[in-house]
């Protein structure tokens, strides 16, 4: 096992990372306490002398967490940290970047169910493309990969994407709000969980199609995950405040290039939007901790209460 002192990035690393992610200086101590053991575990799985060019398989780390839980920040931290201390080339993938373009979601809304016009649930991602990219990166050969990007402010695919050389990938981090999520038992789909389902999906066509996507195409991609990390919210009630913080940050970042309100949500719109996610978010709170190699149990302020899972031995 690597010595913990060997895993500590220097001051320059932290200054740059905190500035890039717009985080307070207190995040450094929080990250060292809770995420350095995860870095140690990932490197131990590769071997204590892990370096670029070592003959180790490309591992896929799945990061699951509800909206606003900090999974994107953790993905960015792992990518930067593993590069700093071990020289690893980490391919960071976000499930959000694989949302179907607006025109394709509108087609789904016409052909399957009107609720598919709204991005978010399984069935609204181009998961086949995601699976091909992961497989190509694990194979370490072939043409350069084109990673798509999605612009949430315009609710559509952004162009151009990002090119990646598969031969330079040592580890893959895949983050997303439903990454690794299993399908719900079908008998749980019968009753609507909120007003959205009760009023706009009375016959259960939409939620049935969402669950079928989890059973089939999404499962094929999630089966590629080697290490599952979970950020568990205390309850669905925390999601609104966390997601509103994200919306405020998005508003500040894109205000100079958008007309007032374009593509952004007020509180009422956000409350409706989160109803699309409620069923599977609540299902994930129940099902994902037991599936996790490492589960961080969060409190309302996103501090960590405890860890569980096989990798908790590193703590």
MOFEN-V533140 format. One record per pair of residues at least 4 apart in sequence whose C-alpha atoms are under 7 Angstrom apart, sorted by the first residue. I is the first residue (numbers start at 1). GAP is how many residues later the second one is. D is the distance in Angstrom with one decimal. If there is no record, write none. Layout:
[[I & GAP & D] [I & GAP & D]]
This chain:
[[1 & 43 & 6.0] [1 & 47 & 6.2] [2 & 38 & 6.6] [2 & 46 & 5.9] [7 & 78 & 5.9] [9 & 4 & 6.1] [9 & 72 & 7.0] [9 & 75 & 6.6] [9 & 76 & 6.5] [10 & 4 & 6.7] [11 & 4 & 6.2] [12 & 4 & 6.2] [13 & 4 & 6.1] [14 & 4 & 5.9] [14 & 14 & 6.9] [15 & 4 & 6.2] [16 & 4 & 6.1] [17 & 4 & 6.1] [18 & 4 & 5.6] [18 & 5 & 4.9] [18 & 6 & 6.8] [18 & 7 & 6.9] [19 & 4 & 6.6] [23 & 4 & 6.5] [26 & 4 & 6.6] [27 & 4 & 5.9] [28 & 4 & 6.2] [29 & 4 & 6.1] [30 & 4 & 6.2] [31 & 4 & 5.2] [31 & 5 & 6.9] [32 & 4 & 5.1] [35 & 4 & 6.4] [36 & 4 & 6.2] [37 & 4 & 6.1] [37 & 277 & 5.5] [37 & 278 & 6.3] [38 & 4 & 6.2] [39 & 4 & 6.3] [40 & 4 & 6.0] [41 & 4 & 6.3] [41 & 273 & 6.9] [42 & 4 & 6.8] [43 & 4 & 6.2] [43 & 5 & 6.6] [43 & 7 & 6.7] [44 & 4 & 5.5] [46 & 4 & 6.0] [46 & 10 & 6.2] [50 & 4 & 6.4] [50 & 36 & 6.7] [51 & 35 & 5.9] [51 & 36 & 6.3] [51 & 37 & 6.8] [52 & 35 & 6.0] [52 & 36 & 5.7] [58 & 80 & 5.2] [58 & 112 & 5.3] [58 & 113 & 5.0] [59 & 112 & 5.1] [59 & 113 & 6.1] [59 & 167 & 6.1] [60 & 111 & 6.2] [60 & 112 & 4.7] [60 & 113 & 5.9] [60 & 164 & 6.9] [60 & 165 & 5.0] [60 & 166 & 5.2] [60 & 167 & 6.5] [61 & 111 & 6.1] [61 & 112 & 4.8] [61 & 113 & 6.1] [61 & 164 & 5.9] [61 & 165 & 6.0] [61 & 166 & 4.8] [61 & 167 & 6.0] [62 & 111 & 6.1] [62 & 112 & 4.9] [62 & 113 & 5.9] [62 & 117 & 6.3] [62 & 118 & 6.9] [62 & 163 & 5.9] [62 & 165 & 6.1] [62 & 166 & 4.8] [62 & 167 & 5.9] [63 & 8 & 6.3] [63 & 111 & 6.1] [63 & 112 & 4.5] [63 & 113 & 6.4] [63 & 116 & 6.5] [63 & 165 & 6.3] [63 & 166 & 4.9] [63 & 167 & 5.9] [64 & 7 & 6.9] [64 & 111 & 6.2] [64 & 112 & 5.7] [64 & 113 & 5.5] [64 & 114 & 6.1] [64 & 115 & 5.1] [64 & 116 & 6.8] [64 & 165 & 6.2] [64 & 166 & 4.8] [64 & 167 & 6.1] [65 & 4 & 5.8] [65 & 6 & 6.0] [65 & 111 & 6.8] [65 & 112 & 5.0] [65 & 165 & 5.9] [65 & 166 & 4.7] [65 & 167 & 6.1] [66 & 111 & 4.9] [66 & 167 & 7.0] [66 & 173 & 7.0] [66 & 215 & 6.4] [67 & 110 & 6.2] [67 & 172 & 6.2] [67 & 175 & 6.9] [67 & 176 & 5.8] [68 & 171 & 6.7] [68 & 174 & 4.6] [68 & 175 & 5.0] [68 & 178 & 6.6] [69 & 162 & 6.6] [69 & 164 & 6.9] [69 & 173 & 6.9] [69 & 233 & 6.8] [70 & 4 & 6.2] [71 & 4 & 6.0] [71 & 104 & 6.5] [72 & 4 & 6.2] [72 & 103 & 6.7] [73 & 4 & 6.1] [74 & 4 & 6.1] [75 & 4 & 6.2] [75 & 17 & 6.8] [75 & 98 & 6.5] [75 & 100 & 6.7] [76 & 4 & 6.2] [77 & 4 & 5.8] [78 & 4 & 5.8] [79 & 4 & 6.3] [79 & 11 & 5.4] [79 & 13 & 6.7] [80 & 4 & 6.1] [81 & 4 & 6.2] [82 & 4 & 5.5] [82 & 5 & 6.5] [82 & 6 & 5.8] [83 & 4 & 4.3] [83 & 5 & 4.6] [83 & 6 & 6.1] [88 & 82 & 5.9] [89 & 79 & 6.3] [89 & 80 & 5.2] [89 & 81 & 5.2] [89 & 82 & 6.7] [90 & 79 & 6.0] [90 & 80 & 5.9] [90 & 81 & 4.9] [90 & 82 & 5.6] [91 & 78 & 6.2] [91 & 80 & 6.3] [91 & 81 & 4.7] [91 & 82 & 6.2] [92 & 80 & 5.9] [92 & 81 & 4.8] [92 & 82 & 6.1] [93 & 80 & 6.0] [93 & 81 & 4.7] [93 & 82 & 6.4] [94 & 80 & 5.7] [94 & 81 & 5.0] [94 & 82 & 5.9] [95 & 80 & 6.1] [95 & 81 & 5.0] [96 & 54 & 6.8] [96 & 80 & 6.6] [97 & 51 & 5.9] [97 & 52 & 4.6] [97 & 53 & 4.6] [98 & 27 & 5.3] [98 & 28 & 5.3] [98 & 29 & 6.9] [98 & 50 & 6.5] [98 & 52 & 7.0] [99 & 20 & 6.8] [99 & 25 & 5.8] [99 & 26 & 4.2] [99 & 27 & 6.1] [99 & 51 & 6.8] [100 & 4 & 6.1] [100 & 5 & 6.2] [100 & 24 & 5.6] [100 & 25 & 5.1] [100 & 26 & 5.7] [101 & 4 & 6.5] [101 & 55 & 5.2] [101 & 56 & 5.1] [102 & 4 & 6.2] [102 & 53 & 6.8] [102 & 54 & 5.2] [103 & 4 & 6.3] [104 & 4 & 6.3] [105 & 4 & 6.2] [105 & 11 & 6.1] [105 & 12 & 4.9] [105 & 19 & 6.6] [106 & 4 & 6.4] [106 & 11 & 5.0] [107 & 4 & 6.1] [108 & 4 & 5.4] [108 & 5 & 6.7] [108 & 8 & 5.9] [108 & 9 & 6.9] [109 & 4 & 4.7] [109 & 5 & 4.0] [109 & 6 & 6.2] [109 & 7 & 4.9] [109 & 8 & 5.1] [110 & 4 & 6.2] [113 & 93 & 5.9] [115 & 91 & 6.9] [116 & 8 & 6.8] [119 & 5 & 5.7] [120 & 4 & 6.3] [121 & 89 & 6.6] [121 & 156 & 6.7] [122 & 88 & 5.3] [122 & 91 & 5.9] [122 & 92 & 6.3] [123 & 87 & 5.9] [123 & 90 & 5.7] [126 & 4 & 6.6] [127 & 4 & 6.1] [127 & 90 & 6.8] [127 & 91 & 6.5] [128 & 4 & 6.3] [129 & 4 & 6.3] [130 & 4 & 6.3] [131 & 4 & 6.1] [131 & 90 & 5.3] [132 & 4 & 6.0] [133 & 4 & 6.1] [133 & 12 & 6.7] [134 & 4 & 6.1] [135 & 4 & 6.1] [136 & 4 & 6.3] [136 & 5 & 6.8] [136 & 30 & 6.6] [137 & 29 & 4.6] [137 & 32 & 6.3] [140 & 26 & 4.9] [140 & 27 & 4.3] [140 & 29 & 7.0] [141 & 25 & 5.8] [141 & 26 & 5.5] [142 & 24 & 7.0] [144 & 19 & 6.2] [144 & 20 & 5.5] [144 & 21 & 4.7] [144 & 22 & 6.3] [145 & 18 & 5.4] [145 & 19 & 5.0] [145 & 20 & 6.2] [145 & 21 & 6.7] [146 & 15 & 6.0] [146 & 16 & 5.6] [146 & 17 & 4.6] [146 & 18 & 6.5] [147 & 14 & 5.3] [147 & 15 & 4.9] [147 & 16 & 6.2] [148 & 13 & 4.4] [148 & 14 & 6.5] [149 & 8 & 6.1] [149 & 9 & 5.3] [149 & 10 & 6.9] [149 & 12 & 5.5] [150 & 6 & 6.0] [150 & 7 & 4.4] [150 & 8 & 5.0] [151 & 4 & 5.8] [151 & 5 & 5.6] [151 & 6 & 5.9] [151 & 7 & 5.5] [152 & 4 & 6.7] [153 & 110 & 4.7] [153 & 111 & 6.0] [154 & 109 & 4.9] [155 & 108 & 6.3] [175 & 4 & 6.4] [179 & 43 & 6.7] [180 & 42 & 5.2] [181 & 103 & 6.5] [181 & 107 & 6.7] [182 & 32 & 6.5] [183 & 28 & 5.5] [183 & 31 & 5.2] [183 & 32 & 5.5] [184 & 4 & 6.8] [184 & 27 & 6.6] [189 & 18 & 7.0] [190 & 14 & 7.0] [192 & 5 & 5.1] [192 & 6 & 5.2] [193 & 4 & 6.4] [193 & 86 & 6.4] [194 & 4 & 6.2] [194 & 81 & 6.8] [195 & 4 & 5.8] [196 & 4 & 5.6] [196 & 79 & 6.4] [197 & 4 & 4.7] [197 & 5 & 6.3] [198 & 4 & 5.3] [201 & 4 & 6.5] [201 & 5 & 6.2] [204 & 4 & 5.8] [205 & 4 & 6.2] [206 & 4 & 6.2] [207 & 4 & 6.1] [208 & 4 & 6.2] [209 & 4 & 6.3] [210 & 4 & 6.6] [211 & 4 & 6.3] [212 & 4 & 6.2] [213 & 4 & 5.7] [213 & 5 & 6.1] [214 & 4 & 4.9] [214 & 5 & 5.8] [215 & 4 & 5.7] [216 & 4 & 6.5] [217 & 4 & 6.9] [218 & 4 & 6.1] [219 & 4 & 5.9] [227 & 66 & 6.1] [228 & 64 & 5.1] [228 & 65 & 5.3] [228 & 66 & 6.7] [229 & 63 & 5.6] [229 & 64 & 6.0] [229 & 65 & 5.0] [229 & 66 & 5.8] [230 & 59 & 6.7] [230 & 62 & 6.1] [230 & 64 & 6.4] [230 & 65 & 4.6] [230 & 66 & 6.1] [231 & 64 & 6.0] [231 & 65 & 5.0] [231 & 66 & 6.3] [231 & 67 & 6.8] [232 & 53 & 6.4] [232 & 63 & 6.9] [232 & 64 & 6.0] [232 & 65 & 5.0] [232 & 66 & 5.7] [233 & 5 & 7.0] [233 & 64 & 6.7] [233 & 65 & 5.2] [233 & 66 & 6.7] [234 & 4 & 7.0] [234 & 64 & 6.0] [234 & 65 & 5.7] [234 & 66 & 6.5] [236 & 45 & 6.9] [236 & 46 & 6.3] [238 & 4 & 6.4] [238 & 62 & 6.2] [239 & 4 & 5.8] [240 & 4 & 6.0] [241 & 4 & 6.4] [242 & 4 & 6.7] [243 & 4 & 6.4] [244 & 4 & 6.3] [245 & 4 & 6.3] [246 & 4 & 6.1] [247 & 4 & 6.0] [248 & 4 & 6.4] [249 & 4 & 6.3] [250 & 4 & 6.2] [251 & 4 & 5.6] [251 & 13 & 7.0] [254 & 4 & 6.4] [258 & 4 & 6.1] [265 & 4 & 5.3] [265 & 5 & 5.7] [266 & 4 & 6.1] [267 & 4 & 6.1] [268 & 4 & 6.5] [269 & 4 & 6.1] [270 & 4 & 6.1] [271 & 4 & 6.7] [274 & 4 & 6.2] [277 & 4 & 5.9] [278 & 4 & 6.0] [279 & 4 & 6.2] [280 & 4 & 5.9] [281 & 4 & 6.4] [282 & 4 & 6.7] [283 & 4 & 6.1] [284 & 4 & 5.2] [288 & 4 & 6.2] [289 & 6 & 5.8] [292 & 17 & 6.0] [293 & 16 & 4.9] [293 & 17 & 5.3] [293 & 18 & 5.7] [294 & 13 & 6.8] [294 & 14 & 5.8] [294 & 15 & 4.7] [294 & 16 & 6.5] [294 & 17 & 5.3] [294 & 18 & 6.2] [295 & 12 & 5.4] [295 & 13 & 5.2] [295 & 14 & 6.1] [296 & 8 & 6.3] [296 & 10 & 6.2] [296 & 11 & 4.7] [296 & 12 & 6.9] [297 & 7 & 5.7] [297 & 8 & 5.5] [297 & 9 & 5.4] [297 & 10 & 6.0] [298 & 4 & 5.3] [298 & 5 & 5.6] [298 & 6 & 4.5] [298 & 7 & 5.7] [299 & 4 & 5.4] [299 & 5 & 6.1] [299 & 6 & 6.3] [307 & 5 & 6.0] [308 & 4 & 5.3]]
